[in-house]
Amino acid sequence: MTFTDNTVSVVIGGTSGIGAAIAKALALRPGRVEIASRATGLDIADAAAVAAYFRKLGSIDHLIITAGSAAPGGTVSDVDLDAARAAFDVKFWGSIVLAREAAKYLRPGGTITFTSGFLARRTVPGTFVKTAMNAALEATARVLAKELAPLRVNVVSPGLTQTEAYAGMAGKARNAIFERAAASLPVGRFGRPGDIAQGYLFAIDNPFVTGSVIDIEGGALIN
């Protein structure tokens, strides 16, 4: 896609991690990058707040959604269902509300890019909440790609990526996770935000891509 001085890109979740890397890459192009997240005061689980946010912005060209939620782990017999519902309210329903409201203001040639995760299609015991949320987003994106056409709708599905999301873990435990990934993945390394950001740029730039899931996971799905 051609970027001009009038191009407006919106990155939800753009204050940290993958979202920040996308915003940084887009800032090198002509146009304006708008960043919103919980840190800037936008609660994507609040439909009225989301609607007001896009009304204030007006016409836009690209919506990138990287905001996530802390999904509880555990088997179906012991998971905290209230926490699971709360996670869905943010990651799944929040993403859908963002897409619904943004679609009213997207200019011709516009794009929406969601974020799922490799657990959508990899079976790992104790992760059914994350699997369900991500799989639901991927399935819904394909429907929206038809409903909103010729606007384009895609999903980027990252693997393990070194971001601030792991900052709360003890250093040794955090390092061990990434060391194991580097040793086991076919690419021989773990993901970094800049690696994942390139997938969103591809989804925006390629006018022949819609309804697609772009996997950037170092080969985790073939491991």
N, C-alpha and C positions, 0 to 999 in steps of 0.2 A: 504494500500500500504506500501511496505517496503521502509524506508528511509535509505540511505547510505551517506557516506561522499561525494559522487559525485552528490547527488540529488540537483537540482536547482529549487527553487520555486520563482515565480515572483508575487509580490503583487502590483497591480496598485491602487494607492490611499492609500498606506500603511503608510503615514506619520501622519495620524490622525484617530480618530474615530474607526469604525469597522475594517478598513484596518490595523491600527496600532495594534489592538488586535490580528488579524490573524497573522501578522508578528511576534509578540511577541511569540505566541504559536508555530509557526513553527520554531522559533529560538531555541527552546528547543530540537528540533530533530536534528539528524545528517544532514549534508548537508549545503547548502548556501541559504540565503534568499536575494533576490534582491528587493529593494523597489523603486518605481518611482511614481511621482505624479506631479501636477502642481508646487508644492513647490520645487521639485528637477529639474524642468525645462522641463518636458515632457508634451507637449500639445497633448492629445489624439485625438483632432479634426484635427491634422496635420498628414495626412497619411504618408507623406515622413519621418517625424520625428519618427513616430512609427516604420516604416520599418527599419530605420537606428538603432534604439534602439535594436531591436531584432537581427539584423545582428551582432552588436557588442557583444551581449550576447552569441550568438551561441546556442548550444543545451540546452534545458530546460526540466523540467518534469511537472511542474504545473504552470498554470496561474490563478490567482485570480484577478478579476476586481471589485473593490469597488468604483472607481471614479464615481462621480455623477455630477449633474448640478442643478442650481437653476431654477426650472421650474416655470413660472409665473402662478399665480392662476387667476381665473375668469371664467365666463361663456363663451360659444362659441361666444356670441354676443359682448363681451367687452374685451376679452383677447388680449394681445399684441402678434400678430402673429409673428413678427420679433423675439421677445424674445422666443417664443415657438419654432421656427425653430432653434434658437441658442442652446436651451436646448437639442433638438433632436440631433444636430450635435455633442454634447459632450456625452451625456448619451447613446443614441442608436447607432449612427453611429460610435462614438469613440470606443464603446465596440466591434462592429463588426469588425472594422479595427484591433483592438488589437487581436481578435481571429484569423482573417485571417492571420496576419503576424506571430503570435506565432505558429500557426499550422505547419508552415514550419520547425520549429525547435524543436517541441515536440517529445520526445523520446517515443518508445513503452511503453504503460501503462500510458501515460500522461493524464492530465485532464485540462479542462477549466471550471471555475466556474464564472458565471455572478452574478450580484446583481440586483434584481428588487425591489419590494416593495408591501405591502399588498393592496395598492390602485389599483393594476392591476386587482383585483377581488372584490373590494368593491366599491359600488356606492356612491360617495360623491359629491354633487353639487359643482361646482367651481374648480374641480381638474382634468378636463379631460386631460390636458396636461401630468400630471404625470401618470394618468391612461393609456393613450395611449402609452407613452414611455415604461412603465414597462410591459404592456401586449404585446407589440411588441417584447421586449427582450425575454419574456417567450416563445412566439410562435416560434421565430427564433431559440432559443436554442434547441428546439425539432428537428427542421430540421437539425441543425448542428450536433446533436448527431447521426443522420443517415449518413450525408455526411462525417463526419470525423471519423466514427467508424473504428477501435476499440478504438480510443481515446474517452474519456468520457467527455460529456458536460452536465453541470447541472446549476441550478439557485438557489440561496438563496434569499428568499423574507422576509425581516425584517419588523417588525412593528415599532411602535414609540420607538426610542432608544435614550438614553441620550448621545449625542456626542457634539463635538465642533460646529456642524452645527447650534446649537441654541444659540451660544455664543453672537450673535449680538442682541438678544432680551433682553428687560428689565428683570431684575431678577424676579420681581413679576409675569410678564406674562409668563416667561419661567417655573417658578415653578408651576404655575397654570395648565399649559398643562400637566405636568407630574403627578401632584396630581390628576387631573381628570382621567388620564389614569389608575393610580393605583387603583382608586375607582371603575372604570367601567369595567376593564378587568377581565375575569374569574380567572386569576392567581393572582390578587390582587397587582400587581406591574408593573412598566414600565420596558422596556428592557435596558440592559447595553451592551456595546460592547463585553464583554466576553461571554455573552449569545449567541449572534449572531455568534461569531467566531466559536463556536462549530459546527454549521451547515456546514461551509466550510470544516472543518476537516473531518466531516462525508462524505461529497461528495468526498473528496480526498481519504479517507481510504477504503471506501466500493467499491470493484471492481464490484459489481452487480448493481450499481446505475448509470444510464445515462438517459438523457432526462427528468429529474425530476425537479420539483419545490419544494424546501424544505421551508415550511412556519415556521417562528419563530417569532410569533407576539402576543403571550400571550393570544390567543383566540379571537383576534379582528375580525376574519372572521366569527365567530359563534355568535358574540355579537348581 
